[in-house]
Amino acid sequence: MLCVQGFVVTDRFRELERPQKGRLKDVVLMATVTSFESLRAPRKSEMRQFAELFEPLFLGSSEEARRQAAAALSQCEHVPEAVALLIGSMPIPVAASFLTRSKAISDRTLISIIRKQGPAHAGAIARRDDLSASVVDALVEHHKSAAASGQSREVTRPAPAAAPSSSATAADRNSAERVAREEKLRDEIKALVRAGSKVAAPSELPAIDEVHQALLVRFARNGEAVLFAHALADALGASDALAERILLDVSGQQLATTLAALDFPAADLASLLAALHPHLGERLGGGTRADALIRTLDRGAGIERVRSWLRADEHGPQNLGRHEPHLAENRRPDPRRQDARPSAADRDGVVQPKRTFGQR
């Protein structure tokens, strides 16, 4: 067991108890983060001690360890402001999960990151579910300044001599159009905040990262279906209900389509499918059923199909095609059950005569 100034590594990282020399800093960082996570209500002294210890460990660790630390701290309810600012100012592969999910990061820190970092950081912050009015205004200002800097870099060709009145009219028209665009952008961002919706998905799904790849392979091999569904939902940016529906397809077709759309490595795809759906591991010709299934996949068509699932998943309760957890309490009644069928008095508002089947 490893102890670092009062922060102790737990069983969560027991596989790293005998680290290589180059990974020692990564182990110490994760041990510190894990111990801090275990504090439900850290005192001011513990927050200060963690902030002082975290920065040199974080900056001296590998990028993979930084991503894991940022993802772990994004689930904590209490994070020192200095630590939040440090993580949020990192390159976007490290900072994205923390900026999007952390509830402990203050509006002041978010606004500082928006003003000092690039559009990728602003985009990650815009995907948060709980944006305040001050953060929305900072996002709008960021878009305005980016648009203004882009216009200032444009090379304009001198126009031929014209009447002063026409030049003034053109300038006024351009100014009015710019103001209209800015107002439209402000309205769109505020509408997104009011609706609590996410930024529209890109034309293609982003490729799955190494962390999620490792988690999916590990959970599949261990038969941990629930944890696999959580990791898949996180990789898709979707709800656990959608991931569960994908896994409930016993043929494995939907899972294979989803992983192919995420550009999951082909070398691990067949073994992963066979681990979750054993029948796909059966031999078929020169390979397995999983290999045959993978050969039929079209990534372009799979991307469109997964995107349609994500759109349905984002529509919320108003969408009749919404994915619902298996055996959820608020699940709609099954019309095939006798107690879920409408009574004779309910159909068309007319009471139907009771059938007696031969009784007089």
Secondary structure per residue as TSV (DSSP state, phi and psi in degrees):
chain	resnum	aa	ss	phi	psi
A	1	M	-	360.0	137.5
A	2	L	-	-106.9	134.2
A	3	C	E	-125.0	129.5
A	4	V	E	-127.7	99.7
A	5	Q	T	47.0	49.3
A	6	G	T	91.7	-13.0
A	7	F	E	-99.5	122.1
A	8	V	E	-113.3	137.1
A	9	V	-	-73.1	140.6
A	10	T	-	-104.8	-177.0
A	11	D	G	-64.7	-15.8
A	12	R	G	-59.5	-28.5
A	13	F	G	-120.1	35.6
A	14	R	G	-66.7	-23.8
A	15	E	G	-71.5	-10.2
A	16	L	G	-106.0	18.7
A	17	E	S	-69.4	-23.1
A	18	R	S	-117.8	70.7
A	19	P	-	-75.4	155.9
A	20	Q	-	-72.0	163.2
A	21	K	G	-59.9	-39.9
A	22	G	G	-71.2	-16.9
A	23	R	G	-102.4	4.3
A	24	L	H	-61.4	-42.7
A	25	K	H	-63.9	-37.1
A	26	D	H	-64.1	-40.9
A	27	V	H	-66.3	-42.5
A	28	V	H	-64.3	-40.3
A	29	L	H	-61.1	-49.3
A	30	M	H	-68.3	-32.5
A	31	A	H	-63.4	-41.9
A	32	T	H	-65.4	-44.5
A	33	V	H	-63.7	-42.6
A	34	T	H	-62.8	-42.9
A	35	S	H	-66.1	-36.9
A	36	F	H	-67.0	-36.1
A	37	E	H	-60.5	-33.0
A	38	S	T	-73.2	-10.9
A	39	L	-	-84.8	110.2
A	40	R	S	-68.9	-41.3
A	41	A	S	-135.7	79.0
A	42	P	-	-63.8	141.0
A	43	R	-	-77.0	168.4
A	44	K	H	-60.7	-38.7
A	45	S	H	-65.4	-38.2
A	46	E	H	-69.4	-37.3
A	47	M	H	-63.3	-43.8
A	48	R	H	-66.3	-41.8
A	49	Q	H	-63.4	-42.2
A	50	F	H	-64.6	-42.2
A	51	A	H	-62.6	-40.9
A	52	E	H	-68.1	-36.0
A	53	L	H	-80.8	-30.3
A	54	F	H	-70.5	-44.4
A	55	E	H	-58.4	-53.2
A	56	P	H	-64.7	-35.1
A	57	L	H	-66.3	-43.6
A	58	F	H	-64.7	-45.8
A	59	L	H	-70.2	-24.7
A	60	G	H	-92.3	-0.6
A	61	S	S	-95.3	170.9
A	62	S	-	-74.1	165.0
A	63	E	H	-64.8	-35.9
A	64	E	H	-63.0	-43.8
A	65	A	H	-65.9	-35.3
A	66	R	H	-64.2	-42.0
A	67	R	H	-62.6	-42.7
A	68	Q	H	-65.8	-40.6
A	69	A	H	-65.2	-42.2
A	70	A	H	-64.7	-41.4
A	71	A	H	-64.7	-39.2
A	72	A	H	-67.6	-43.3
A	73	L	H	-71.3	-20.1
A	74	S	T	-66.4	-16.1
A	75	Q	T	-93.5	-7.6
A	76	C	-	-81.4	141.4
A	77	E	S	-80.7	-20.1
A	78	H	-	-129.9	118.5
A	79	V	-	-136.0	131.3
A	80	P	-	-56.7	143.6
A	81	E	H	-61.5	-37.2
A	82	A	H	-63.7	-38.0
A	83	V	H	-68.0	-42.3
A	84	A	H	-61.9	-42.0
A	85	L	H	-66.3	-39.2
A	86	L	H	-64.0	-47.5
A	87	I	H	-66.7	-43.2
A	88	G	H	-65.8	-20.6
A	89	S	T	-91.7	-3.7
A	90	M	S	-70.2	164.7
A	91	P	-	-52.7	150.2
A	92	I	H	-59.3	-32.0
A	93	P	H	-59.4	-29.5
A	94	V	H	-87.0	-42.0
A	95	A	H	-85.0	-16.7
A	96	A	H	-57.3	-52.1
A	97	S	H	-63.4	-37.3
A	98	F	H	-69.2	-44.1
A	99	L	H	-66.1	-32.6
A	100	T	H	-81.7	-33.7
A	101	R	H	-114.4	-24.7
A	102	S	-	-64.2	129.7
A	103	K	S	-90.2	-10.8
A	104	A	S	-89.7	-10.9
A	105	I	-	-80.2	131.9
A	106	S	-	-83.2	161.6
A	107	D	H	-61.8	-37.0
A	108	R	H	-61.3	-41.6
A	109	T	H	-67.4	-42.2
A	110	L	H	-60.7	-44.4
A	111	I	H	-64.7	-39.5
A	112	S	H	-62.4	-40.5
A	113	I	H	-68.2	-40.8
A	114	I	H	-59.7	-41.5
A	115	R	H	-76.4	-25.8
A	116	K	H	-101.8	-21.9
A	117	Q	S	-104.4	-177.4
A	118	G	-	-90.9	-171.2
A	119	P	H	-65.6	-26.9
A	120	A	H	-64.6	-41.3
A	121	H	H	-66.8	-41.2
A	122	A	H	-62.8	-38.0
A	123	G	H	-65.2	-39.1
A	124	A	H	-64.9	-40.7
A	125	I	H	-66.8	-36.1
A	126	A	H	-64.1	-20.4
A	127	R	T	-84.6	-0.5
A	128	R	-	-66.8	151.3
A	129	D	S	-83.3	-18.1
A	130	D	-	-128.8	70.1
A	131	L	-	-86.4	131.7
A	132	S	-	-84.8	169.5
A	133	A	H	-63.8	-37.6
A	134	S	H	-66.9	-37.4
A	135	V	H	-69.5	-38.4
A	136	V	H	-61.3	-43.5
A	137	D	H	-61.9	-38.8
A	138	A	H	-65.2	-38.2
A	139	L	H	-64.3	-40.8
A	140	V	H	-64.0	-44.3
A	141	E	H	-61.2	-37.3
A	142	H	H	-63.6	-43.1
A	143	H	H	-64.5	-40.1
A	144	K	H	-64.5	-44.6
A	145	S	H	-67.4	-36.7
A	146	A	H	-65.1	-41.2
A	147	A	H	-65.8	-40.2
A	148	A	H	-66.2	-41.6
A	149	S	H	-67.1	-34.7
A	150	G	H	-65.7	-38.5
A	151	Q	H	-69.4	-33.4
A	152	S	H	-70.9	-22.8
A	153	R	H	-83.8	-12.8
A	154	E	S	-68.9	137.2
A	155	V	-	-91.8	118.6
A	156	T	-	-102.6	139.3
A	157	R	-	-88.2	134.2
A	158	P	-	-59.0	133.3
A	159	A	-	-85.0	153.6
A	160	P	-	-65.0	160.5
A	161	A	-	-57.5	133.2
A	162	A	-	-141.1	170.0
A	163	A	-	-68.0	142.8
A	164	P	H	-56.5	-33.1
A	165	S	H	-66.3	-38.8
A	166	S	H	-68.6	-38.2
A	167	S	H	-63.7	-43.7
A	168	A	H	-63.8	-38.1
A	169	T	H	-65.3	-42.2
A	170	A	H	-64.2	-41.0
A	171	A	H	-64.0	-42.7
A	172	D	H	-63.0	-40.2
A	173	R	H	-65.4	-43.0
A	174	N	H	-63.2	-39.9
A	175	S	H	-64.8	-41.6
A	176	A	H	-64.8	-39.3
A	177	E	H	-65.9	-39.6
A	178	R	H	-64.9	-42.7
A	179	V	H	-62.9	-39.1
A	180	A	H	-64.7	-40.2
A	181	R	H	-64.7	-41.1
A	182	E	H	-65.1	-41.0
A	183	E	H	-65.7	-38.1
A	184	K	H	-64.7	-41.7
A	185	L	H	-63.6	-42.8
A	186	R	H	-60.6	-44.3
A	187	D	H	-63.2	-39.5
A	188	E	H	-65.6	-42.6
A	189	I	H	-66.0	-43.3
A	190	K	H	-65.4	-34.9
A	191	A	H	-65.7	-38.4
A	192	L	H	-63.5	-39.8
A	193	V	H	-66.2	-44.0
A	194	R	H	-64.1	-38.5
A	195	A	H	-79.9	-15.0
A	196	G	T	68.4	24.1
A	197	S	-	-93.1	169.4
A	198	K	-	-97.5	164.5
A	199	V	-	-64.6	144.0
A	200	A	-	-56.7	143.2
A	201	A	-	-70.2	148.2
A	202	P	-	-68.8	170.8
A	203	S	S	-64.1	-28.4
A	204	E	S	-126.2	151.5
A	205	L	-	-72.5	138.7
A	206	P	-	-67.6	145.1
A	207	A	-	-65.4	146.2
A	208	I	-	-67.6	142.8
A	209	D	-	-87.7	173.2
A	210	E	H	-66.6	-34.1
A	211	V	H	-63.3	-48.8
A	212	H	H	-67.1	-34.1
A	213	Q	H	-58.7	-49.2
A	214	A	H	-63.5	-39.7
A	215	L	H	-65.0	-44.7
A	216	L	H	-63.5	-42.9
A	217	V	H	-63.8	-42.7
A	218	R	H	-65.1	-47.1
A	219	F	H	-66.9	-35.1
A	220	A	H	-66.3	-44.1
A	221	R	H	-65.0	-34.3
A	222	N	T	-85.1	-3.1
A	223	G	T	70.6	25.0
A	224	E	-	-92.7	83.1
A	225	A	H	-66.4	-37.4
A	226	V	H	-66.0	-47.1
A	227	L	H	-65.0	-35.3
A	228	F	H	-62.0	-42.3
A	229	A	H	-63.8	-40.7
A	230	H	H	-61.6	-45.9
A	231	A	H	-65.4	-38.9
A	232	L	H	-65.6	-41.9
A	233	A	H	-62.0	-39.2
A	234	D	H	-67.0	-39.7
A	235	A	H	-65.9	-34.4
A	236	L	H	-83.1	-18.6
A	237	G	T	70.4	34.3
A	238	A	-	-122.3	-177.6
A	239	S	-	-82.3	159.4
A	240	D	H	-63.8	-28.0
A	241	A	H	-64.2	-40.1
A	242	L	H	-66.1	-43.5
A	243	A	H	-61.5	-37.9
A	244	E	H	-65.1	-41.1
A	245	R	H	-62.7	-37.0
A	246	I	H	-64.4	-41.5
A	247	L	H	-71.8	-26.3
A	248	L	T	-70.7	-11.4
A	249	D	-	-75.5	100.2
A	250	V	T	-67.9	-16.8
A	251	S	T	-71.7	-20.9
A	252	G	S	83.1	-2.0
A	253	Q	H	-63.8	-46.8
A	254	Q	H	-66.3	-40.4
A	255	L	H	-65.3	-42.6
A	256	A	H	-62.6	-41.8
A	257	T	H	-62.3	-42.4
A	258	T	H	-64.7	-47.4
A	259	L	H	-66.7	-36.6
A	260	A	H	-65.8	-38.5
A	261	A	H	-64.5	-31.4
A	262	L	T	-83.4	3.6
A	263	D	T	61.6	43.5
A	264	F	-	-67.2	139.1
A	265	P	-	-54.7	129.9
A	266	A	H	-64.8	-27.6
A	267	A	H	-64.5	-31.0
A	268	D	H	-102.3	-8.3
A	269	L	H	-67.8	-44.4
A	270	A	H	-63.9	-45.1
A	271	S	H	-66.5	-34.3
A	272	L	H	-65.5	-45.6
A	273	L	H	-62.4	-40.2
A	274	A	H	-68.7	-30.5
A	275	A	H	-68.8	-37.3
A	276	L	H	-86.8	-31.3
A	277	H	S	-126.2	90.2
A	278	P	G	-55.4	-30.6
A	279	H	G	-65.1	-22.1
A	280	L	G	-74.3	-12.5
A	281	G	G	-86.1	-4.2
A	282	E	S	-67.9	146.5
A	283	R	E	-71.2	141.0
A	284	L	E	-148.1	105.6
A	285	G	T	66.6	-128.2
A	286	G	T	-89.6	4.5
A	287	G	E	-145.9	-146.6
A	288	T	E	-116.7	171.6
A	289	R	H	-63.2	-32.4
A	290	A	H	-64.2	-42.2
A	291	D	H	-61.3	-41.8
A	292	A	H	-64.8	-39.1
A	293	L	H	-65.5	-41.5
A	294	I	H	-63.4	-36.6
A	295	R	H	-65.3	-22.4
A	296	T	T	-87.6	-6.1
A	297	L	-	-78.1	140.6
A	298	D	-	-117.7	111.1
A	299	R	H	-63.0	-37.6
A	300	G	H	-61.6	-47.4
A	301	A	H	-66.6	-35.1
A	302	G	H	-65.0	-37.6
A	303	I	H	-61.9	-45.1
A	304	E	H	-62.9	-38.7
A	305	R	H	-68.5	-43.3
A	306	V	H	-66.8	-37.8
A	307	R	H	-62.8	-36.5
A	308	S	H	-66.7	-36.8
A	309	W	H	-63.9	-40.9
A	310	L	H	-66.3	-38.9
A	311	R	H	-63.5	-42.4
A	312	A	H	-65.4	-34.2
A	313	D	H	-69.8	-27.8
A	314	E	H	-86.1	-12.3
A	315	H	S	-72.9	-21.1
A	316	G	G	83.2	-165.4
A	317	P	G	-63.3	-22.5
A	318	Q	G	-71.5	-18.0
A	319	N	-	-86.4	122.5
A	320	L	T	-67.5	-23.5
A	321	G	T	-93.4	19.6
A	322	R	-	-64.7	140.9
A	323	H	-	-75.2	134.7
A	324	E	-	-124.0	145.1
A	325	P	-	-60.5	148.4
A	326	H	T	-64.2	130.7
A	327	L	T	60.8	32.2
A	328	A	-	-67.3	152.3
A	329	E	T	-66.9	-32.6
A	330	N	T	-96.6	21.1
A	331	R	-	-69.1	139.4
A	332	R	-	-64.1	146.5
A	333	P	-	-64.4	145.1
A	334	D	-	-77.0	118.6
A	335	P	T	-65.9	-13.2
A	336	R	T	-80.3	-16.4
A	337	R	S	-79.4	146.1
A	338	Q	G	-64.4	-40.0
A	339	D	G	-76.0	-8.0
A	340	A	G	-97.2	-7.2
A	341	R	S	-79.3	146.9
A	342	P	-	-68.3	145.3
A	343	S	-	-75.0	172.5
A	344	A	T	-63.4	-31.9
A	345	A	T	-75.7	-17.4
A	346	D	T	-90.0	-21.5
A	347	R	G	-77.7	113.9
A	348	D	G	58.7	17.3
A	349	G	G	70.2	16.0
A	350	V	-	-120.0	130.2
A	351	V	-	-77.4	120.6
A	352	Q	-	-86.2	144.7
A	353	P	-	-64.4	140.2
A	354	K	-	-73.6	131.7
A	355	R	-	-79.2	134.7
A	356	T	-	-106.9	-10.8
A	357	F	T	50.1	59.0
A	358	G	T	92.6	-9.4
A	359	Q	-	-74.0	147.2
A	360	R	-	-104.0	360.0
